[in-house]
Amino acid sequence: MADAGYDVTRPAWVLRDLPVELVGRVHDDRVMRLPKPPRVYDPKDGRPPKHGPQFRFAKPETWPEPAVTTRTATANYGKATAQTWDRDHPRLTHRAAWLHHEGELPPVEDTLNQLEVEHLPKDRTAPAV
């Protein structure tokens, strides 16, 4: 488990053959990419896209429908809503942990989960995480 300042994608790629799941929090200003659309042959088109549309955390209008949404009443937090999106991935570049990666950078797909509660204990406001 890693906090928002750590790159979870690189260790996930390195450990992809092991039976482990990495969990990390990401900053609310991140931009992920959705899966690339299926290829449709068109002789006028150029190279097929490597990535699908953007999923901007700060712009809910770019979010697709979640794969799963659950709502639960809780004693301490009021109504809790969890949403999940599958198969999104960051757009990687040959920098930092990926600087020495040989060849084309892979699309490392993940699952995004968002949790939102009505309030924190003692009626404090809570941002979505």
N, CA and C of each residue as an Amber inpcrd file, in Angstrom:
protein
   387
   0.8510000  -1.1640000   0.0000000   0.0000000   0.0000000   0.0000000
   0.9010000   1.2320000   0.0000000   0.5620000   2.2000000  -0.8520000
   1.3950000   3.3950000  -0.9770000   0.5240000   4.6430000  -0.9580000
   1.0780000   5.7190000  -0.4540000   0.3550000   6.9830000  -0.4270000
   0.5200000   7.6910000  -1.7730000  -0.0830000   8.8580000  -1.8940000
  -0.1820000   9.5490000  -3.1800000   1.1510000   9.9830000  -3.7760000
   2.2000000  10.0840000  -3.0180000   3.4700000  10.5430000  -3.5610000
   4.2880000   9.4540000  -4.2400000   3.8370000   8.2110000  -4.1850000
   4.6180000   7.1000000  -4.7200000   4.0460000   6.6130000  -6.0460000
   4.9250000   6.1180000  -6.9050000   4.5170000   5.5690000  -8.1900000
   4.1820000   4.0950000  -8.0030000   2.9170000   3.7340000  -8.0520000
   2.4950000   2.3470000  -7.8690000   2.5800000   1.5810000  -9.1890000
   2.5660000   2.3000000 -10.2950000   2.5280000   1.6540000 -11.6030000
   3.7900000   0.8500000 -11.8880000   4.9510000   1.3980000 -11.6180000
   6.2030000   0.6910000 -11.9050000   6.3270000  -0.6030000 -11.1000000
   6.1380000  -0.5880000  -9.7730000   6.2000000  -1.8650000  -9.0370000
   5.1280000  -2.8570000  -9.5040000   3.9520000  -2.3590000  -9.8840000
   2.9090000  -3.2530000 -10.3920000   3.3820000  -3.9530000 -11.6590000
   4.0830000  -3.2320000 -12.5260000   4.5970000  -3.8180000 -13.7650000
   5.7130000  -4.8200000 -13.4690000   6.6150000  -4.4570000 -12.5740000
   7.7410000  -5.3370000 -12.2400000   7.2470000  -6.6170000 -11.5700000
   6.2090000  -6.5290000 -10.7410000   5.6920000  -7.6870000  -9.9960000
   4.4830000  -8.3370000 -10.6710000   4.2530000  -8.0520000 -11.9470000
   3.0380000  -8.5000000 -12.6420000   2.8580000 -10.0170000 -12.6830000
   3.9470000 -10.8040000 -12.5760000   3.8330000 -12.2620000 -12.6270000
   3.6340000 -12.8970000 -11.2520000   3.6300000 -12.0990000 -10.2100000
   3.4550000 -12.6180000  -8.8510000   2.0090000 -12.4230000  -8.3900000
   1.5500000 -13.2710000  -7.4840000   0.1610000 -13.1500000  -6.9980000
   0.0200000 -12.0680000  -5.9170000   0.2990000 -10.8200000  -6.2920000
   0.1810000  -9.7030000  -5.3520000  -0.6840000  -8.6200000  -5.9680000
  -1.3080000  -7.8340000  -5.1380000  -2.0680000  -6.6690000  -5.5800000
  -1.5170000  -5.4590000  -4.8500000  -1.1870000  -4.4350000  -5.5970000
  -0.6780000  -3.2030000  -5.0120000  -1.8100000  -2.1950000  -4.9220000
  -1.8460000  -1.4680000  -3.8230000  -2.8690000  -0.4530000  -3.6030000
  -2.1640000   0.8640000  -3.3710000  -2.5940000   1.8870000  -4.0740000
  -1.9800000   3.1960000  -3.8990000  -3.0020000   4.2950000  -4.0830000
  -2.8060000   5.3580000  -3.3620000  -3.6560000   6.5290000  -3.5060000
  -3.0390000   7.4250000  -4.5620000  -3.8600000   8.0830000  -5.3480000
  -3.3420000   8.9620000  -6.3920000  -3.8730000  10.3720000  -6.1800000
  -3.0970000  11.3560000  -6.6200000  -3.4890000  12.7520000  -6.4750000
  -4.7470000  13.0530000  -7.2790000  -5.5110000  14.0130000  -6.8210000
  -6.7620000  14.3620000  -7.4990000  -6.5430000  15.1690000  -8.7760000
  -5.2910000  15.4720000  -9.1190000  -5.0230000  16.1900000 -10.3680000
  -4.5050000  15.2580000 -11.4680000  -4.5210000  13.9460000 -11.2250000
  -3.9950000  12.9810000 -12.2010000  -4.9170000  12.8460000 -13.4030000
  -4.3310000  12.4040000 -14.4980000  -5.0740000  12.1050000 -15.7180000
  -4.7320000  10.6750000 -16.1010000  -5.7390000   9.8450000 -16.2170000
  -5.5450000   8.4720000 -16.6500000  -6.0920000   8.3460000 -18.0690000
  -5.8600000   7.2170000 -18.6850000  -6.3930000   6.9550000 -20.0180000
  -7.2870000   5.7290000 -19.9440000  -8.3740000   5.7820000 -20.6910000
  -9.2820000   4.6500000 -20.7790000  -8.7430000   3.6790000 -21.8280000
  -9.2650000   2.4440000 -21.8790000  -8.7600000   1.4900000 -22.8760000
  -8.9290000   2.0220000 -24.2950000  -8.0180000   1.6260000 -25.1680000
  -8.1160000   2.0850000 -26.5480000  -9.3660000   1.4950000 -27.1900000
  -9.9850000   2.2500000 -28.0680000 -11.1970000   1.7480000 -28.7200000
 -10.8660000   0.6000000 -29.6680000 -11.8500000  -0.2570000 -29.9650000
 -11.5710000  -1.3430000 -30.9060000 -11.2190000  -0.7820000 -32.2800000
 -10.3350000  -1.4610000 -32.9540000  -9.8760000  -0.9720000 -34.2560000
 -10.9300000  -1.2350000 -35.3290000 -11.2330000  -0.2010000 -36.0580000
 -12.1360000  -0.2900000 -37.1970000 -11.3240000   0.1150000 -38.4170000
 -11.3040000  -0.7330000 -39.4230000 -10.4830000  -0.4470000 -40.5900000
 -11.0590000   0.7260000 -41.3800000 -10.2040000   1.6830000 -41.6440000
 -10.5470000   2.8210000 -42.4850000  -9.2650000   3.2030000 -43.2120000
  -9.2290000   3.0460000 -44.5400000  -7.9810000   3.3140000 -45.2670000
  -7.4930000   4.7450000 -45.1520000  -8.3600000   5.6850000 -44.7470000
  -7.9350000   7.0820000 -44.6030000  -7.2800000   7.3460000 -43.2570000
  -7.5330000   6.4820000 -42.2890000  -6.9520000   6.6780000 -40.9590000
  -5.4710000   6.3350000 -40.9600000  -4.7800000   6.9210000 -40.0340000
  -3.3660000   6.6130000 -39.8740000  -3.1880000   5.4910000 -38.8800000
  -2.1960000   5.6200000 -38.0660000  -1.8840000   4.6200000 -37.0590000
  -3.0220000   4.5420000 -36.0370000  -3.3800000   3.3380000 -35.5710000
  -4.4500000   3.2380000 -34.5730000  -4.0030000   3.8410000 -33.2410000
  -4.9420000   4.3520000 -32.4490000  -4.5560000   4.9700000 -31.1730000
  -4.0270000   3.9350000 -30.1810000  -3.0980000   4.3730000 -29.3350000
  -2.5490000   3.5120000 -28.2860000  -3.3590000   3.6260000 -27.0000000
  -4.0600000   4.7460000 -26.8710000  -4.8140000   5.0120000 -25.6530000
  -6.2180000   5.4580000 -26.0080000  -7.1270000   5.2620000 -25.0710000
  -8.4840000   5.7440000 -25.2450000  -8.6000000   7.1710000 -24.7380000
  -9.8290000   7.6480000 -24.5100000 -10.0360000   9.0230000 -24.0380000
  -9.4300000   9.2540000 -22.6510000  -9.2640000  10.5180000 -22.3190000
  -8.7170000  10.8860000 -21.0070000  -9.7680000  10.7250000 -19.9140000
  -9.2850000  10.3650000 -18.7290000 -10.0900000  10.2850000 -17.5050000
  -9.4200000  11.2590000 -16.5480000  -9.9140000  12.4980000 -16.5140000
  -9.3170000  13.5380000 -15.6620000 -10.0110000  13.5370000 -14.3100000
  -9.2470000  13.2930000 -13.2650000  -9.8430000  13.2320000 -11.9290000
 -10.5310000  14.5360000 -11.5570000  -9.9660000  15.6580000 -11.9730000
 -10.5090000  16.9660000 -11.6020000 -11.7160000  17.3760000 -12.4560000
 -12.0340000  16.6170000 -13.5010000 -13.1510000  16.9700000 -14.3880000
 -14.1190000  15.7950000 -14.5110000 -15.1310000  15.7270000 -13.6490000
 -16.0730000  14.6080000 -13.6840000 -16.7810000  14.4160000 -15.0280000
 -16.8360000  15.4570000 -15.8620000 -17.4790000  15.2930000 -17.1650000
 -16.6770000  14.3550000 -18.0840000 -15.4110000  14.0750000 -17.7460000
 -14.6120000  13.1430000 -18.5470000 -14.7260000  11.7080000 -18.0440000
 -15.4150000  11.5020000 -16.9310000 -15.5220000  10.1760000 -16.3410000
 -16.5680000   9.3470000 -17.0790000 -16.2500000   8.1060000 -17.4390000
 -17.2750000   7.2330000 -17.9970000 -18.1750000   6.7120000 -16.8650000
 -19.2000000   5.9870000 -17.2320000 -20.0360000   5.3610000 -16.2090000
 -19.1800000   4.3860000 -15.4110000 -19.3020000   4.3900000 -14.0830000
 -18.5150000   3.4340000 -13.3020000 -18.9860000   2.0040000 -13.5630000
 -18.0680000   1.0510000 -13.4370000 -18.4140000  -0.3600000 -13.5960000
 -19.3030000  -0.8100000 -12.4440000 -19.0340000  -0.2850000 -11.2480000
 -19.7990000  -0.6520000 -10.0560000 -19.9800000   0.5900000  -9.1870000
 -21.1760000   0.7580000  -8.6430000 -21.4500000   1.8150000  -7.6610000
 -22.2100000   1.1890000  -6.5050000 -21.7370000   1.4500000  -5.2870000
 -22.4570000   0.9670000  -4.1070000 -22.6780000   2.1250000  -3.1490000
 -23.7870000   2.0670000  -2.4270000 -24.1120000   3.0780000  -1.4170000
 -24.5050000   2.3590000  -0.1350000 -23.9500000   2.8370000   0.9690000
 -24.1990000   2.2020000   2.2560000 -24.3630000   3.2750000   3.3230000
 -25.3350000   3.1030000   4.2010000 -25.4920000   4.0030000   5.3480000
 -24.5390000   3.5290000   6.4400000 -23.7730000   4.4670000   7.0020000
 -22.8370000   4.1270000   8.0730000 -23.1630000   4.9370000   9.3130000
 -22.7510000   4.4350000  10.4630000 -23.0250000   5.1270000  11.7210000
 -22.1530000   6.3720000  11.8890000 -20.8790000   6.3040000  11.4970000
 -19.9480000   7.4100000  11.7280000 -19.8230000   8.3960000  10.5810000
 -20.1310000   7.9770000   9.3650000 -19.8410000   8.8070000   8.1990000
 -21.0640000   9.1870000   7.3730000 -22.2450000   8.8060000   7.8040000
 -23.4380000   9.0610000   6.9960000 -23.4520000   8.1270000   5.8020000
 -23.9730000   8.6000000   4.6790000 -24.0250000   7.7620000   3.4840000
 -22.6370000   7.6900000   2.8430000 -22.1870000   6.4640000   2.5700000
 -20.9000000   6.2380000   1.9050000 -21.1820000   5.7100000   0.5040000
 -20.5250000   6.3050000  -0.4880000 -20.6780000   5.8880000  -1.8770000
 -19.3160000   5.4810000  -2.4180000 -19.2600000   4.2910000  -3.0000000
 -18.0270000   3.8080000  -3.6250000 -18.3000000   3.5710000  -5.1040000
 -17.3720000   4.0390000  -5.9530000 -17.4730000   3.8300000  -7.3930000
 -16.1780000   3.2060000  -7.8870000 -16.2850000   2.3550000  -8.9100000
 -15.1310000   1.6480000  -9.4450000 -15.1170000   1.7190000 -10.9630000
 -13.9190000   1.9650000 -11.5160000 -13.6870000   1.9480000 -12.9610000
 -12.5630000   0.9670000 -13.2400000 -12.7460000   0.1160000 -14.2410000
 -11.7480000  -0.8930000 -14.5950000 -10.9990000  -0.5250000 -15.8640000
  -9.8010000  -1.0990000 -15.9940000  -8.9830000  -1.0750000 -17.2060000
  -8.5010000   0.3130000 -17.6270000  -8.4040000   1.2440000 -16.7090000
  -7.7850000   2.5240000 -17.0490000  -6.2880000   2.3910000 -16.8010000
  -5.5210000   3.3210000 -17.3210000  -4.0750000   3.2520000 -17.1450000
  -3.4660000   4.6420000 -17.2850000  -2.3300000   4.8630000 -16.6130000
  -1.6320000   6.1320000 -16.8060000  -0.9040000   6.1230000 -18.1440000
  -0.7360000   7.2800000 -18.7260000   0.0620000   7.3790000 -19.9420000
   1.5060000   7.5620000 -19.5080000   2.3120000   6.5520000 -19.7520000
   3.6870000   6.5460000 -19.2710000   4.6150000   7.2780000 -20.2260000
   5.7110000   7.7890000 -19.6750000   6.7630000   8.4150000 -20.4610000
   8.1020000   7.8600000 -20.0030000   9.1190000   7.9890000 -20.8320000
  10.4590000   7.4990000 -20.5000000  11.1300000   8.4750000 -19.5360000
  10.5720000   8.5820000 -18.3380000  11.1480000   9.4150000 -17.2830000
  11.1170000   8.6320000 -15.9850000  11.8060000   9.1250000 -15.0080000
  11.8160000   8.5670000 -13.6500000  12.0150000   7.0510000 -13.6870000
  11.0820000   6.2940000 -13.1290000  11.2300000   4.8420000 -13.0210000
  11.2230000   4.1370000 -14.3720000  10.7040000   4.7900000 -15.4010000
  10.6160000   4.1790000 -16.7330000  11.7510000   4.6310000 -17.6630000
  12.7220000   5.3550000 -17.1400000  13.7980000   5.9090000 -17.9530000
  14.5670000   4.8400000 -18.7340000  14.8490000   3.7180000 -18.1070000
  15.6690000   2.6820000 -18.7390000  14.8430000   1.5110000 -19.2650000
  13.5460000   1.6820000 -19.3870000  12.6970000   0.5990000 -19.9050000
  12.9920000   0.3950000 -21.3880000  13.2460000  -0.8430000 -21.7710000
  13.5520000  -1.1770000 -23.1620000  12.2660000  -1.2430000 -23.9820000
  12.2480000  -0.6300000 -25.1380000  11.1130000  -0.7440000 -26.0490000
   9.9540000   0.1700000 -25.7040000   8.8070000  -0.1600000 -26.2870000
   7.5910000   0.6360000 -26.1040000   7.0660000   0.4790000 -24.6790000
   6.5880000   1.5590000 -24.1030000   6.0560000   1.5000000 -22.7450000
   4.7030000   0.8010000 -22.7430000   4.4750000  -0.0680000 -21.7670000
   3.2490000  -0.8610000 -21.7500000   2.0670000  -0.0940000 -21.1490000
   0.8460000  -0.4330000 -21.5550000  -0.3140000   0.1190000 -20.8420000
  -0.5530000  -0.7480000 -19.5960000  -0.2530000  -0.2350000 -18.4270000
  -0.4020000  -0.9810000 -17.1830000  -1.8000000  -0.6700000 -16.6470000
  -2.7350000  -1.5720000 -16.9340000  -4.1280000  -1.3380000 -16.5600000
  -4.3370000  -1.5440000 -15.0680000  -5.2780000  -0.7790000 -14.5230000
  -5.5720000  -0.8650000 -13.1030000  -7.0650000  -0.6920000 -12.8680000
  -7.4280000  -0.6640000 -11.6230000  -8.8030000  -0.4130000 -11.2100000
  -8.8000000   0.8120000 -10.3140000  -9.6320000   1.7840000 -10.6320000
  -9.7720000   2.9810000  -9.7990000 -10.9780000   2.8300000  -8.8910000
 -10.8090000   3.1890000  -7.6340000 -11.9090000   3.1810000  -6.6700000
 -12.0140000   4.5630000  -6.0610000 -13.2160000   5.0980000  -6.0040000
 -13.4430000   6.3820000  -5.3460000 -14.4150000   6.1570000  -4.1970000
 -14.0700000   6.6830000  -3.0320000 -14.9230000   6.5860000  -1.8600000
 -15.3140000   7.9850000  -1.4300000 -16.6060000   8.1990000  -1.2350000
 -17.1060000   9.4950000  -0.8010000 -18.0690000   9.2730000   0.3550000
 -17.8810000  10.0320000   1.4420000 -18.7710000   9.9390000   2.5980000
 -19.4040000  11.3060000   2.8570000 -20.5610000  11.2960000   3.5220000
 -21.2510000  12.5650000   3.7870000 -20.4660000  13.4670000   4.7280000
 -19.9090000  12.8780000   5.7740000 -19.1660000  13.6770000   6.7560000
 -18.2200000  12.7840000   7.5370000 -17.2310000  13.4130000   8.1450000
 -16.3240000  12.7210000   9.0540000 -16.9050000  12.8150000  10.4560000
 -16.3870000  12.0350000  11.4200000 -16.8720000  12.1700000  12.7920000
 -16.7790000  13.6180000  13.2730000 -17.6430000  13.9870000  14.1440000
 -17.7500000  15.3430000  14.6940000 -18.1670000  16.3310000  13.6070000
 -18.9240000  15.8430000  12.6110000 -19.5050000  16.6560000  11.5340000
 -18.4860000  17.4850000  10.7320000 -17.2920000  16.9580000  10.5680000
 -16.3190000  17.6090000   9.6860000 -16.6090000  17.2060000   8.2470000
 -16.2900000  18.0920000   7.2960000 -16.5050000  17.7640000   5.8930000
 -15.4090000  16.8170000   5.4140000 -15.7730000  15.9860000   4.4330000
 -14.8310000  14.9920000   3.9480000 -14.6860000  15.0920000   2.4370000
 -13.4500000  15.2460000   1.9320000 -13.2620000  15.2040000   0.4860000
 -13.3400000  13.7550000  -0.0040000 -13.6610000  13.5640000  -1.2540000
 -13.6570000  12.2180000  -1.8210000 -12.2260000  11.7300000  -1.9410000
 -12.0060000  10.4420000  -1.7250000 -10.6900000   9.8310000  -1.9000000
 -10.8150000   8.6420000  -2.8300000
